[in-house]
Amino acid sequence: MSTRIQKPPEYLKDYHCNLNVSNTFSRIKYPLNFVFSYNNLSPSYTSFVMSLSSHVESNTYFETVKHDCWRKAIQSEISALESNQTWGETALLSKEKTVIGCK
């Protein structure tokens, strides 16, 4: 048996990922499993609840624009940038200028 101290990956610190929560990470003062549990849910409802929290956001522009709500959000952001006169489209960028990205 390993004597190495185990801890969850840092990128998972904000998520409740597993149905089986152990007391391995006893340094957590108030573990989520003390107040939140899937144990009393039926299997079908557990599947339903887990499907709600497993939504994945798109990573590319082409995936994003397939959804009307994201197209509206993009247009709203562009309109705000234009109305504040902080952004504009250009057809050609001269060689002495550098492109600045926008998220």
Summary of the structure (lengths in Angstrom):
residues: 103
radius of gyration: 22.8
end to end distance: 47.0
largest distance: 64.5
contacts: 123
relative contact order: 0.05
helix: 35%
strand: 0%
